[in-house]
Amino acid sequence: QLQLQESGPGLVKPSETLSLTCTVSGGSISSSSYYWGWIRQPPGKGLEWIGSIYYSGSTYYNPSLKSRVTISVDTSKNQFSLKLSSVTAADTAVYYCARSTTAMATITWGQGTLVTVSS
Amino acid sequence: SYVLTQPPSVSVAPGQTARITCGGNNIGSKSVHWYQQKPGQAPVLVVYDDSDRPSGIPERFSGSNSGNTATLTISRVEAGDEADYYCQVWDSSSDHLVFGTGTKVTVL
C-alpha cells in the first residue's frame, strides 16, 4: 500500500524559505495516473491547496501563493518537494503531502507535519 | 476565483440522517469529492466523483451533485461520524483545486 511521509524543519524564521520533502513508499512517483501535491491547514482552520505536480513535471499552484511556491519531483529518490519563500507567521500550518487521481480526488495523505514560523 | 460554501455546523442525533451541502456556481458540471477529518488526523476521502465511495467507506456515506449544490449524506449517523467534512473540486477553467469552507458535524 502506497504511503507518504513528510520531512523537514518544524521551525522556520520569518522571511526565510520553508522546505519540505515527501517520500513515497510502496509505489512509484513516476506513475502516469496520479498527481502529487501539497495541502496545508493553519491551526483551527480549514484546508488550503498549495499546489500539485504531474509526473511529467507540469505544475499547478494556488494563485494566492504562486509567487512564493515551487514544487518539484525527484524520480530517482521517489520524492517530491515544496519550497515556500518569504514566509510569515501566516504560513504557520500543518503541511500535508498528498496523492490525487486525475480527477484530483486526494486518495492518499501523509500524516502531516507542523511548521511554525517564528523568530 | 471559484468559491465553495458549506454550512459551518450540522447537528444530528444518532441513527438519523445528516446532510451537508456544498454550494458553488454550476457545481453540477464539476466532479465533487468529500473528505472526513477527525481531530489531529489527516483527512480521509469518503466520496469521490460526486457519488462513488472508496473501498472501506461504509454505504451510509453517499453523495449527489446537481445545479449549484452538491450534498454529502450520512445515513444512520453514529458517534464515530463526528468530524469536520470538506468538499473539493478541480476548477478546470483556472486549473486550481478548491476546498470548501468545512462543516463540523456534531452527533447529539
Interface residues (C-beta under 8 A of the other chain):
Chain A: G37 I39 G46 L47 E48 W49 S52 Y60 N62 P63 Y96 T101 A103 M104 A105 T106 I107 W109 G110 Q111 G112
Chain B: S1 S31 H33 Y35 Q37 A42 P43 V44 L45 Y48 D49 P54 Y86 Q88 V89 W90 S94 D95 H96 L97 V98 F99 G100 T101 G102
